[in-house]
């Protein structure tokens, strides 16, 4: 595993690495909301506007203010996605009841040492905030 930050990013395809997932430090007891605000340098209104889809360990998060992170969690952040599936996955979607038909029920928690979560970014969240994650620093595996 290799630590990547602004000063050590030569030759890395940052967008691809962030889509595959990187390990980012979180603070014990930190909620999904406070984590997102901190790592993406957003205010609550910006988070609501920019991060439309929140997935934690293979399940959608509708209450990020009360959902706490645990070591090994996998959190996926995305802007609005098109179509019916995008509408179902959107946080607090009016059609969120349809999610049950597409849930695998698998626990996606990974084994890690320390206060680390796996972070994956997609679409507009990726393009708008990859440099925020680079500035923060992260750990990546299998990076050339």
C-alpha positions as CSV (number, residue, x, y, z in Angstrom):
1,X,0.0,0.0,0.0
2,X,1.3,3.4,-0.9
3,X,0.4,6.9,0.5
4,X,-0.5,9.3,-2.3
5,X,-0.8,13.1,-1.9
6,X,-0.3,16.2,-3.8
7,X,3.5,15.9,-3.7
8,X,3.6,12.2,-4.8
9,X,1.1,11.9,-7.6
10,X,3.5,11.6,-10.6
11,X,2.3,9.1,-13.2
12,X,-0.9,8.1,-11.4
13,X,-4.2,8.1,-13.2
14,X,-6.1,9.8,-10.4
15,X,-9.6,9.4,-11.7
16,X,-9.2,5.7,-12.3
17,X,-7.7,5.1,-8.8
18,X,-10.5,7.1,-7.1
19,X,-13.1,5.0,-9.0
20,X,-11.5,1.8,-7.9
21,X,-11.4,3.0,-4.3
22,X,-8.8,4.4,-2.0
23,X,-8.3,4.3,1.7
24,X,-8.9,7.6,3.5
25,X,-8.6,8.3,7.2
26,X,-11.8,9.1,9.2
27,X,-12.2,10.3,12.7
28,X,-13.7,7.8,15.2
29,X,-17.4,8.6,15.7
30,X,-17.5,10.7,12.5
31,X,-20.8,10.7,10.6
32,X,-21.1,10.3,6.9
33,X,-22.1,13.9,6.6
34,X,-19.2,15.3,8.6
35,X,-16.8,13.0,6.7
36,X,-18.1,14.3,3.3
37,X,-18.0,17.9,4.4
38,X,-14.4,17.5,5.6
39,X,-12.9,15.5,2.7
40,X,-14.7,17.4,-0.1
41,X,-14.4,20.9,1.5
42,X,-18.1,21.5,1.2
43,X,-20.7,23.2,3.3
44,X,-24.1,21.4,4.0
45,X,-25.8,23.1,1.1
46,X,-23.0,22.2,-1.3
47,X,-23.2,18.6,-0.1
48,X,-26.9,18.4,-0.7
49,X,-26.5,19.9,-4.2
50,X,-23.4,18.0,-5.3
51,X,-23.6,14.6,-3.7
52,X,-26.9,13.0,-4.8
53,X,-26.0,9.3,-4.2
54,X,-24.4,8.0,-1.0
55,X,-23.8,4.2,-0.8
56,X,-22.3,2.7,2.4
57,X,-21.3,-1.0,2.4
58,X,-23.6,-1.8,-0.5
59,X,-26.6,0.1,0.8
60,X,-28.0,3.6,0.1
61,X,-27.7,6.2,2.9
62,X,-30.8,8.4,3.5
63,X,-29.8,9.7,6.9
64,X,-26.1,10.6,6.6
65,X,-26.3,12.9,9.7
66,X,-26.9,10.0,12.0
67,X,-24.9,7.3,10.1
68,X,-21.5,6.8,11.7
69,X,-18.5,5.4,9.9
70,X,-16.6,2.3,11.1
71,X,-13.2,1.1,10.1
72,X,-13.3,-0.8,6.9
73,X,-16.5,0.7,5.6
74,X,-16.8,1.4,1.9
75,X,-18.4,4.7,0.9
76,X,-19.4,5.6,-2.6
77,X,-20.2,9.2,-3.5
78,X,-21.7,10.3,-6.8
79,X,-23.6,13.1,-8.3
80,X,-27.1,12.5,-9.8
81,X,-27.2,9.5,-12.1
82,X,-29.6,9.2,-15.0
83,X,-32.5,6.9,-15.4
84,X,-34.7,4.9,-13.1
85,X,-31.7,3.3,-11.3
86,X,-30.2,6.7,-10.7
87,X,-33.5,7.9,-9.3
88,X,-33.8,4.9,-7.0
89,X,-30.2,5.3,-5.6
90,X,-30.6,9.0,-5.0
91,X,-30.6,9.9,-1.3
92,X,-34.1,10.3,0.1
93,X,-35.6,9.4,-3.3
94,X,-39.4,9.2,-3.5
95,X,-39.0,5.8,-5.1
96,X,-36.5,4.4,-2.6
97,X,-38.8,1.5,-1.8
98,X,-37.8,0.0,-5.1
99,X,-34.2,-0.5,-3.9
100,X,-35.1,-3.7,-2.2
101,X,-35.3,-5.5,-5.5
102,X,-31.7,-4.6,-6.3
103,X,-29.9,-5.1,-3.0
104,X,-27.5,-8.0,-2.7
105,X,-27.4,-8.0,1.1
106,X,-23.6,-8.5,1.1
107,X,-21.5,-6.7,3.7
108,X,-18.9,-4.7,1.8
109,X,-16.7,-3.9,4.9
110,X,-13.0,-4.5,4.2
111,X,-10.3,-5.5,6.7
112,X,-8.0,-2.6,7.5
113,X,-5.7,-1.5,10.4
114,X,-6.5,1.8,11.8
115,X,-9.2,4.4,11.1
116,X,-9.5,3.9,7.4
117,X,-12.5,3.7,5.1
118,X,-12.5,2.8,1.4
119,X,-13.7,5.8,-0.7
120,X,-15.0,5.6,-4.3
121,X,-15.9,8.7,-6.3
122,X,-17.9,8.8,-9.5
123,X,-19.2,11.3,-12.2
124,X,-19.4,14.9,-11.1
125,X,-18.2,14.3,-7.6
126,X,-15.1,12.7,-9.1
127,X,-14.4,15.5,-11.6
128,X,-15.2,18.3,-9.2
129,X,-13.4,16.9,-6.1
130,X,-10.5,14.6,-7.1
131,X,-8.1,17.4,-6.2
132,X,-9.6,17.8,-2.7
133,X,-8.9,14.1,-2.1
134,X,-5.4,14.4,-3.5
135,X,-4.8,17.4,-1.2
136,X,-6.1,15.3,1.8
137,X,-4.0,12.3,0.9
138,X,-5.0,8.7,0.7
139,X,-3.6,5.2,0.5
140,X,-3.8,3.1,-2.7
141,X,-2.9,-0.5,-3.5
142,X,-1.4,-1.7,-6.8
143,X,-0.5,1.8,-8.0
144,X,2.3,2.0,-10.5
